[in-house]
Amino acid sequence: MQTPNFFGIADQVKEAARIAHRRGALLVVVFTEAVSLGILEPPAEADIVAGELQSFAISPSYGGPYAGIIATREKYMRQMPGRLVGQSVDSRGNRAFCLTLATREQHIRREKATSNICTNQALIALMATVFMTVYGKQGLRELAAQNLAKAHYLAGKVKPRFSGPFFNEFVVKVDGQAVDLLNKQLMKKKIIGGLPLGRFYPELSDSVLLCATEMTRRADMDVVADAILRAAEVTV
């Protein structure tokens, strides 16, 4: 499970772990928004946790590179694979596989490899380390609180499509014909609009994913909210 998930909803890790363990399964938790851990309870009940630290001051550059992390309970450490292969699709929609993790040792020992002596990404990891050192425990909590407050300020002016708890992203319903026009109008005001969800979920072609962080100005959020209300004809 991912938390916060693709729609920004923070899922219940404890309940998911209880269900998984009752059935004899392991729970794998994935996160892509590391700042959220400054305010959300860490997924301590998970058996494996994987994620990346892009939000720790690592600027996107053509899709990467990021500092990926993976952790597990001590009893599973020697069982971690030396190679992880992910399934995806290519530009034509055909099934494709990508090598997500490959250790140097596994090229010699193949399927018997268990240790992870990975390619050096110390520069990216150092950037995240400096970020955490500068902010510290309290600073990270304050940063997360700013993300939470601003996103909920924006959500208070519109109507989120889903009712679950969220961090700094949430889904808003907009008239399907107005999504592109809405974002074009916002771009003219130098504001990046919401992510149209129709390309990922056809049933959500009338919805966009909005995000507000500590960098988002209140005035800009007011402009976005006003534009969405006009497009979706939502009564606050």
C-alpha positions in Angstrom: 0.0 0.0 0.0 1.1 3.6 -0.6 0.4 6.3 1.9 -0.3 9.1 1.1 -1.7 7.3 -2.0 -2.0 8.6 -5.6 -5.1 10.6 -4.6 -3.3 12.1 -1.6 -5.3 10.0 1.0 -3.4 8.9 4.1 -4.3 5.2 4.5 -4.6 3.3 7.8 -1.4 1.4 8.1 -2.2 -0.2 11.4 -5.5 -1.7 10.1 -3.9 -2.9 6.9 -1.1 -4.6 8.9 -3.7 -6.3 11.2 -5.6 -7.7 8.2 -2.4 -8.8 6.4 -0.8 -10.5 9.4 -4.1 -12.2 10.3 -3.9 -13.8 6.9 -0.3 -14.7 7.2 0.8 -12.1 4.7 3.5 -9.4 4.9 2.6 -5.7 4.6 4.7 -3.5 2.2 4.3 0.2 2.6 5.5 2.7 0.0 5.9 6.4 0.4 6.7 9.1 -2.2 6.1 12.2 0.1 8.8 11.9 2.7 7.9 15.3 4.3 4.5 13.8 5.4 6.4 11.6 7.9 7.1 14.8 9.9 3.4 14.7 10.9 2.0 11.3 10.1 2.7 8.3 12.3 5.6 6.2 10.8 4.5 2.9 9.3 6.1 0.9 12.2 3.6 -2.0 11.7 4.8 -2.7 8.2 7.1 -5.6 7.4 8.9 -3.7 4.5 9.0 0.0 3.8 10.2 1.5 0.6 10.2 5.1 -0.7 12.2 8.0 -2.1 13.4 11.3 -0.7 12.7 13.7 -3.6 10.8 16.1 -1.3 14.0 16.4 0.9 15.4 19.2 -1.3 16.2 17.0 -4.3 15.1 18.9 -7.4 13.5 16.8 -10.2 15.8 16.5 -13.2 14.3 14.6 -16.1 12.6 12.2 -13.7 15.5 11.7 -11.3 17.9 10.8 -9.8 16.3 10.3 -6.4 17.6 8.7 -3.2 15.6 5.5 -2.9 15.4 3.7 0.5 14.2 0.3 1.5 14.0 -1.1 5.0 12.7 -4.3 6.6 12.4 -6.0 9.9 15.7 -7.6 11.2 14.4 -11.1 10.7 13.9 -10.5 7.0 17.2 -8.7 6.3 19.1 -11.8 5.0 16.1 -12.6 2.7 16.1 -9.4 0.8 16.7 -10.1 -2.9 19.7 -8.9 -4.8 17.6 -7.9 -7.8 14.2 -6.3 -8.1 12.4 -6.3 -11.4 9.4 -4.0 -11.8 6.5 -4.5 -14.3 5.4 -1.5 -16.4 4.2 -0.6 -19.9 6.1 0.9 -22.8 5.1 4.0 -24.8 2.7 1.8 -26.9 1.0 0.3 -23.8 2.8 -3.1 -24.2 3.9 -5.1 -21.1 7.4 -4.2 -20.2 9.9 -4.9 -17.4 12.4 -2.6 -15.8 15.4 -3.4 -13.5 14.5 -1.5 -10.4 17.3 -2.6 -8.2 20.5 -4.5 -9.1 23.4 -5.2 -6.7 26.9 -5.8 -7.9 27.1 -9.0 -6.0 24.1 -10.6 -7.7 25.8 -10.7 -11.0 28.2 -13.3 -9.6 25.9 -15.2 -7.2 22.7 -14.7 -9.2 19.6 -15.9 -7.3 21.7 -16.7 -4.2 22.8 -13.1 -3.7 21.3 -11.5 -0.6 23.4 -8.5 0.3 22.9 -5.1 -1.3 26.1 -3.4 -2.3 24.6 -0.9 -4.6 25.8 1.7 -7.1 27.0 4.8 -5.2 24.4 7.6 -5.0 26.2 9.3 -2.2 25.7 12.8 -3.6 21.9 12.5 -3.7 21.8 10.9 -0.3 24.1 13.7 1.0 21.6 16.3 -0.2 18.8 14.6 1.7 21.0 14.3 4.8 21.9 18.0 4.7 18.2 18.8 4.4 17.3 16.6 7.5 20.2 18.1 9.5 19.2 21.7 8.7 15.5 21.1 9.6 15.9 18.7 12.4 13.1 16.8 14.1 11.1 19.9 15.1 11.8 21.7 11.8 10.5 18.8 9.8 7.4 18.7 11.9 6.8 22.4 11.3 7.4 22.0 7.6 4.8 19.2 7.4 2.4 21.2 9.4 2.7 24.1 6.9 2.0 21.6 4.0 -1.0 20.3 5.9 -2.4 23.7 6.8 -2.1 25.2 3.3 -3.6 22.2 1.6 -6.6 22.2 4.0 -7.0 25.9 3.5 -7.4 25.4 -0.2 -9.6 22.3 0.3 -11.8 24.5 2.5 -12.6 26.7 -0.4 -13.6 23.9 -2.8 -15.1 20.4 -2.3 -12.7 17.4 -2.2 -14.0 14.4 -4.1 -12.9 11.9 -1.5 -13.6 12.0 2.2 -10.4 10.4 3.6 -7.7 12.3 5.5 -5.1 13.9 3.3 -1.7 15.6 3.6 -0.9 18.1 0.9 -2.7 16.6 -2.1 -6.4 16.0 -2.7 -8.8 15.4 -5.6 -11.4 18.0 -6.8 -14.2 17.4 -9.3 -14.4 19.7 -12.2 -16.5 19.6 -15.4 -14.7 17.3 -17.8 -14.8 19.8 -20.6 -13.3 22.5 -18.4 -10.2 20.7 -17.1 -7.9 21.8 -19.9 -9.4 25.2 -20.1 -9.0 25.7 -16.4 -5.3 24.8 -16.4 -4.6 27.0 -19.4 -6.2 30.0 -17.6 -4.2 29.3 -14.5 -1.0 29.0 -16.5 -1.6 32.5 -17.9 -1.4 33.6 -14.3 1.8 31.6 -13.8 0.1 29.0 -11.7 0.4 25.3 -12.4 -3.1 23.8 -12.2 -4.2 20.4 -11.1 -3.1 17.1 -12.6 -5.9 15.8 -14.9 -6.7 12.3 -13.7 -8.5 11.1 -16.8 -5.3 9.9 -18.4 -4.8 7.5 -15.4 -8.4 6.7 -14.5 -11.0 7.3 -17.2 -13.8 7.4 -14.6 -12.1 10.4 -13.1 -11.9 12.4 -16.3 -13.8 15.2 -14.6 -11.3 15.5 -11.7 -7.9 17.0 -11.0 -5.3 16.4 -8.3 -4.3 19.6 -6.5 -1.3 20.1 -4.3 -0.3 22.9 -1.9 3.0 23.1 0.0 4.9 25.5 2.1 5.9 27.3 -1.2 2.3 28.0 -2.2 1.1 31.5 -1.6 -2.3 32.2 -0.1 -3.2 34.6 -3.0 -2.4 31.9 -5.6 -4.6 29.4 -3.7 -7.5 31.9 -3.7 -7.1 32.3 -7.5 -7.1 28.5 -8.0 -10.2 28.0 -5.8 -12.1 30.8 -7.5 -11.3 29.3 -11.0 -12.4 25.8 -9.9 -15.6 27.1 -8.4 -16.5 28.8 -11.6 -15.6 25.8 -13.7 -17.3 23.2 -11.5 -20.1 25.4 -10.2 -19.5 24.2 -6.7 -21.3 26.0 -3.8 -19.0 26.4 -0.8 
